[in-house]
């Protein structure tokens, strides 16, 4: 059964770790388990990136985690059975972040509760100015990296497409959405695949951004879930 949707920065999945937007900057420690859909993808003991719970390689998914170093009461670790990237993603071009998402199927059903639960996918796209939350275990400073033990959160707002395109000329597509704020709140190294949540709905997945991260005029760029809603639902439905 499909129980986890991990929409990863696929360049990171392939082993590339460029400083292309993946951390929560200008944020603070989340209230423990306030983001119950947040997951962490590990290879052995090494954190690869984040993911979101929505419904072949030796990777494991950790759910219900807050502190990476200590065992949390609701924490579960489940191995990955299958990964399916979006068909149009270009593996050969690290500069092209189009269609940056992947589905992950767990080997067994996750145990759900108030601290581990799925989030609804956006069917309608977010509006410019809408307030949202980002979260992750990525570095809290840039370019020098400083990775926290506990999950960090920050508040951002959706940028208009025009403002997003001005920040990244020729790089933004219809499948992307930008978010940030005047304080430079941002995602960065280690936050790839993590959630952009607006009014309790998953609107985006951390994909890329500026180097270094956290520039107020260079927002984080996320895969826009509303643009891929039909593919996600169809793919999950075909493999239940």
N, C-alpha and C positions, 0 to 999 in steps of 0.2 A: 504494500500500500504506500502511496505517496504521502509522506508526513513532513518532509522538509523541502523548502525551496531555497537553495543557496544561489543567489545571483551574484557571481563572483566577478572581480576584475580578471578577465581571462588571461591577460598578460602575467598577472601574479600567479595564477594557477600553473602556468607553464614554467615558472621559475624566475621570472624577471621581477626585480624589486626596485624599480626606478622611483624617485621622489615625485611621482605624478599624482598627488592628491590621495591620501588615504587616512588621515588622522583627525581626532577631535582636538582642535586648538581653541583656546579661549573658552574652554568648557570647564566643567567641574565633575566630581564623582557623582554618578547617578545614584538616586535612592535605590538601595539594593532591590533587585528584581522588579523594578518599575518598567523594564523593557522586556517582558517575558517572552517575546518572539525573537530576541537576539540570540544568535548562536555563534560558536567559534569553531573554525575548522583547523584541525591539528594534523601534523605528520609526525608521529611519535609524540614527543613532548614539545615540539616546536609549533607555535602558533603561526598559521599561514595567513588567515584573514577572517573576516566576519561573515555572517550569513543571516538569513531570516526564515523563521518557521512559518510556513503557510499551509500547510496541508501535507572494482577491478584493480582500483589503486588502494594502497594501504593508508587511507586517510580515515580519520574519525571525526565525528561531529559532537561537540559538547553543548548541551542544552541546560538551561537553568543556572548558568554560572554567573558570578559577580566578581569574586576574587580568583585570579588564575592560580595563585599559590596555595590557597587553602580550599578544602572541600566544602562546598555549599550544600545545604540540606536537600534542595531539589535537583542537584546536579545529576545529569545523565550523560553517558558517553556511548555513542552508537557508531558502528562502522558504516562506511559508504558502500552501497551495492552497485550503484550506476550513476554516471554523470552524462548529461546531454547538453551540449552547448547550442546556442541559437544557430540555425543553419547558415546564416549569412555572415557570421563573424569571420574576419580575416586574420587567421593565425600568423600569416607571413609578414604583416605590417604592424610593428609596435606603435606607430604613430597614429594609426587609425583605431579609434575607440568605439566605432559604430557597432551596434547590436551586441553590447558588452553584457551578456548574461548567460547563466548556466543553471540547469536544474540538477539537483542531487536527490537520489532516492536512498533512503536508509534501509538497512538490512532487517530492521524490526520496527514495530510500532512504538512511537514515543509515548511515554506516560504523561498525559496532560493534566494540568491543574492551574491554580492562580499564578504560579511562578514559571510555568512552561505552557505557553499557549500560542496558537497561530494567530496571524493578523490578516485582516481582509485586504485584498488587492484593489487598487484603484481602477475603477471602470471609467471614471471621468478625470481629466487632467487637472492638476492644481492651478490656481490662479496666481498671478503676480501679486506679491505682497502677503500671501498666505503664510502664517506662522507654522513652523515645523520643528521637529526634534531630530538631531543626529546622535548616534552613539557608536562606541567602539573601544577597543583596547589599544588603538594605535598611538603612536608617539604624540606627546603633548607639547613638543617644541620642534622647531624646524629652522634651519637645516640640520642642526644637531639633534640627534634622536634621543628621546627619553620616554621609554615605554612604561605605562602605569601598571600596577597589579590589578586594580579594580576598574570596572566599566565606567567610562566617562560619557557625559551627555553635554550637549550645547543646543541653544535655541538659534535658529536661522529663519530666513524668510525667502520665499521663491522670487527669483529675478525674472523680469520679462525676457522674452526671447531676444528682443532687440538689444537689451543691456548685456545679455549673455554673449551674443554674437560680437558685440563691440569689444568685450573682454578677450575673446578668442576668435579672431577673424578667420573664417574659412574652416574652422574645426568643429563647429556645433551643428548637429543634425536634428531632425525632427524627433528622433528617438532619445534625445537627451533633455535634461532639465537642470537649471542652475540654482544654487541656493547659497546664501552667506549672510553676513551682516557688517555693519560699520566697524565693529571691533575686530574683525578678521576671524570670527568663528569658522572653523573649517574641519574637514576630514583630511587625513594624511596617511603616511606609511603604517600599515597594519589594520586600517579600517575598511579595506576593500571588501565589497560584498555586504557591508552593513546597511542598516535602514535609514531612510529619510521618511519620517512619519508625520503626517499632517492630519489633525483631527481624528486620530486613531486609525487612519488608513495608510497603507504602504504606498507612497507615491514615487519613491526612487530607491536606487541601490547605488552605493558609493562606487564611482568609476575612476575619475581622474580630476586633475586640476593644476594649479600653478606649482612651480618649483623655485623657491621654497613655498610651502603651504602657508595659508593664513593671511594673504594679501586682501584687504577689504575690497579692492577693485577687481580682484580675480577670484570669483566665487568657486566653490566646489562644483563639479559636474557629475551628475547622476544619471544612470539609465532610467528613463521614464517608464514606469510600470504600466500606465494607461495605454501606452503604445504597443505593449506586448501582451496585454491581458488575454486576448483570444488564444494566442499561441501557448501561453502558460497553461490555461485551463484545458485546452485540447490535448496537450502533451501529458498533463497529469491524468486526464480522463482516460486516455488510451492505455495507461499503464497501472491502473488501479487493480 
